[in-house]
Amino acid sequence: MSDFALRKIVTQIEEIRHEGGPPGDAPVLRGAIYAICANPFAGRYEPDLQPAMEGLKPLALDLTDRLVEAMGGRDGIDAYGKGALVGENGESEHGAIWHVSGGYGMRERLGECRAIVPSAMKVGGMGATLDIPLGHLNAAYVRSRFDVITVSCADGPRANELLFALAMARGGRVHSRMGGLELAQVKGLDGLR
């Protein structure tokens, strides 16, 4: 990971009690963590980016461990997502190297996770926002877990930097009432239902 020199790590936790309706039985917890790193590919075209994915796995494991701890432990975490924000002189493909690494870190630490890890990436400057989509760990069709957490860093990503983020949730939208697959109906066999 030496090519991705780490500048800082930021953790964000949201506790949602209600959104105008009655308070839920328990607060929904959403969390995100991101690292601001140097972009070793900034300012040039690199034809083979895939080897970088392996080098980012230790960062993904570290961020996963930190976020799980910040959320009070693994128990009840049932949604996840990941994202990347690429600073100036970079391209969106530089953020795409986080797909395998970020997903690997969460799957390794959270245990059985059959559903795809929702993801978002884009190019943006300092203070840009990134909406990280969330989805259920084992059943992508659980509508109550379709959500998002927004991250932003006032001083990053700077030119020649990357922001790599992971997100998790304990509980779905606090006033979810859109029907569809409910938690009690999850079979968790194919990542969809």
C-alpha positions as CSV (number, residue, x, y, z in Angstrom):
1,M,0.0,0.0,0.0
2,S,3.0,2.3,0.0
3,D,2.0,3.7,-3.4
4,F,-1.2,4.9,-1.7
5,A,0.4,7.0,1.1
6,L,-2.3,7.5,3.7
7,R,-3.0,11.2,4.8
8,K,-6.0,10.6,7.1
9,I,-8.9,8.5,8.1
10,V,-12.3,9.9,9.0
11,T,-15.2,8.0,10.7
12,Q,-18.8,9.1,10.7
13,I,-21.7,7.6,12.6
14,E,-25.4,8.6,12.3
15,E,-28.1,7.6,14.8
16,I,-31.5,8.1,13.2
17,R,-34.5,8.1,15.6
18,H,-37.2,9.3,13.3
19,E,-37.7,11.4,10.1
20,G,-40.9,13.2,11.1
21,G,-42.9,10.1,12.0
22,P,-43.0,8.2,15.3
23,P,-39.7,7.2,16.8
24,G,-38.7,3.6,15.8
25,D,-38.3,0.8,18.3
26,A,-34.5,1.2,18.1
27,P,-32.4,3.9,16.4
28,V,-31.1,3.0,13.0
29,L,-27.3,3.3,12.9
30,R,-25.5,4.2,9.7
31,G,-21.7,4.6,9.6
32,A,-19.1,5.4,7.0
33,I,-15.3,5.5,7.2
34,Y,-12.9,6.8,4.6
35,A,-9.3,7.2,3.9
36,I,-7.6,10.0,2.0
37,C,-4.6,8.5,0.1
38,A,-2.1,9.6,-2.5
39,N,-3.1,8.6,-6.1
40,P,-0.1,7.0,-7.7
41,F,-1.7,7.1,-11.1
42,A,-2.7,10.8,-11.1
43,G,-1.7,12.8,-14.1
44,R,-0.9,9.8,-16.4
45,Y,-2.6,7.0,-18.1
46,E,-1.8,3.5,-16.6
47,P,-3.0,0.7,-18.9
48,D,-3.0,-2.0,-16.1
49,L,-4.6,-0.9,-12.8
50,Q,-5.6,-4.3,-11.6
51,P,-2.5,-5.1,-9.5
52,A,-3.3,-2.1,-7.3
53,M,-6.4,-3.9,-6.1
54,E,-4.4,-6.4,-4.1
55,G,-2.3,-3.7,-2.5
56,L,-5.4,-2.0,-1.1
57,K,-6.8,-5.1,0.7
58,P,-4.9,-4.3,4.0
59,L,-6.5,-0.8,4.0
60,A,-9.9,-2.3,3.4
61,L,-9.5,-4.7,6.3
62,D,-8.3,-1.9,8.6
63,L,-11.2,0.4,7.7
64,T,-13.7,-2.4,8.1
65,D,-12.4,-3.2,11.6
66,R,-12.5,0.4,12.6
67,L,-16.0,0.9,11.3
68,V,-17.4,-2.2,13.0
69,E,-15.8,-1.1,16.3
70,A,-17.3,2.5,15.9
71,M,-20.7,0.9,15.3
72,G,-20.5,-1.0,18.6
73,G,-19.6,-4.4,17.1
74,R,-20.6,-6.8,14.3
75,D,-24.0,-7.8,15.8
76,G,-26.9,-6.5,13.8
77,I,-25.0,-4.9,11.0
78,D,-27.2,-5.9,8.0
79,A,-26.3,-3.5,5.2
80,Y,-23.2,-2.3,3.5
81,G,-21.8,-0.3,0.6
82,K,-18.6,1.2,-0.7
83,G,-17.4,4.2,-2.8
84,A,-14.5,6.2,-4.1
85,L,-14.0,9.8,-4.9
86,V,-11.1,10.7,-7.2
87,G,-9.4,14.1,-6.9
88,E,-8.1,16.3,-9.7
89,N,-5.6,14.7,-12.1
90,G,-7.3,11.3,-11.7
91,E,-9.9,9.4,-13.6
92,S,-12.9,7.4,-12.4
93,E,-11.1,4.2,-13.2
94,H,-8.7,5.0,-10.4
95,G,-11.7,4.8,-8.0
96,A,-12.8,1.5,-9.5
97,I,-9.7,-0.2,-8.0
98,W,-11.6,0.0,-4.7
99,H,-14.4,-2.4,-6.0
100,V,-12.5,-5.6,-5.2
101,S,-10.5,-4.4,-2.3
102,G,-13.3,-2.6,-0.4
103,G,-15.8,-5.5,-1.0
104,Y,-13.1,-8.0,0.1
105,G,-12.4,-6.2,3.4
106,M,-16.1,-6.1,4.4
107,R,-16.9,-9.7,3.3
108,E,-13.8,-11.0,5.1
109,R,-14.7,-9.4,8.4
110,L,-18.5,-9.5,8.3
111,G,-18.8,-13.2,7.5
112,E,-21.3,-14.6,5.1
113,C,-22.4,-11.8,2.7
114,R,-24.0,-13.1,-0.5
115,A,-25.4,-9.9,-2.0
116,I,-23.4,-7.6,-4.2
117,V,-21.8,-4.7,-2.3
118,P,-23.4,-1.5,-3.7
119,S,-20.9,1.0,-5.0
120,A,-20.5,4.5,-6.3
121,M,-17.5,6.4,-7.6
122,K,-16.8,9.7,-9.2
123,V,-14.2,12.4,-9.9
124,G,-14.6,15.5,-7.7
125,G,-12.5,18.1,-5.9
126,M,-12.1,19.1,-2.3
127,G,-15.4,19.1,-0.4
128,A,-17.3,17.1,-3.1
129,T,-19.9,14.8,-1.7
130,L,-20.2,11.1,-2.4
131,D,-23.5,9.3,-1.8
132,I,-22.6,5.7,-0.9
133,P,-25.5,3.3,-1.6
134,L,-26.4,0.7,1.0
135,G,-28.0,-2.7,0.5
136,H,-28.7,-5.8,2.6
137,L,-25.8,-8.1,3.1
138,N,-27.5,-11.3,1.9
139,A,-30.5,-10.3,-0.1
140,A,-30.4,-7.4,-2.5
141,Y,-34.2,-7.2,-2.8
142,V,-34.8,-6.1,0.8
143,R,-36.2,-2.7,0.0
144,S,-36.0,-1.4,3.6
145,R,-32.2,-1.6,3.3
146,F,-32.1,0.5,0.1
147,D,-30.5,3.6,1.6
148,V,-27.5,6.0,1.3
149,I,-25.0,7.7,3.5
150,T,-23.3,10.8,2.3
151,V,-19.6,11.5,2.9
152,S,-17.6,14.6,2.3
153,C,-14.1,15.8,3.3
154,A,-13.6,19.6,3.5
155,D,-9.9,19.3,2.6
156,G,-10.0,16.4,0.2
157,P,-9.5,14.7,-2.0
158,R,-6.9,17.2,-3.1
159,A,-5.3,17.0,-6.5
160,N,-3.4,13.7,-6.8
161,E,-5.5,12.1,-4.0
162,L,-8.2,9.4,-3.6
163,L,-10.9,9.0,-1.1
164,F,-11.7,5.3,-0.4
165,A,-14.9,4.7,1.6
166,L,-16.8,1.9,3.3
167,A,-20.3,2.1,4.8
168,M,-22.5,-0.1,7.0
169,A,-25.9,0.1,8.6
170,R,-27.7,-1.6,11.5
171,G,-31.4,-1.4,10.5
172,G,-33.2,0.0,7.5
173,R,-34.8,3.3,6.8
174,V,-36.5,4.3,10.0
175,H,-40.0,4.7,8.4
176,S,-39.7,2.0,5.7
177,R,-43.1,1.1,4.3
178,M,-42.5,0.3,0.6
179,G,-43.2,-3.4,0.9
180,G,-41.3,-5.9,-1.0
181,L,-39.1,-8.6,0.5
182,E,-39.1,-8.3,4.3
183,L,-36.3,-9.5,6.6
184,A,-38.3,-12.5,7.9
185,Q,-38.6,-13.7,4.3
186,V,-34.8,-13.6,3.4
187,K,-33.5,-17.0,2.4
188,G,-30.0,-15.7,1.7
189,L,-29.2,-18.3,-0.9
190,D,-28.4,-16.4,-4.1
191,G,-27.7,-12.8,-2.9
192,L,-31.0,-11.6,-4.2
193,R,-33.7,-13.0,-2.0
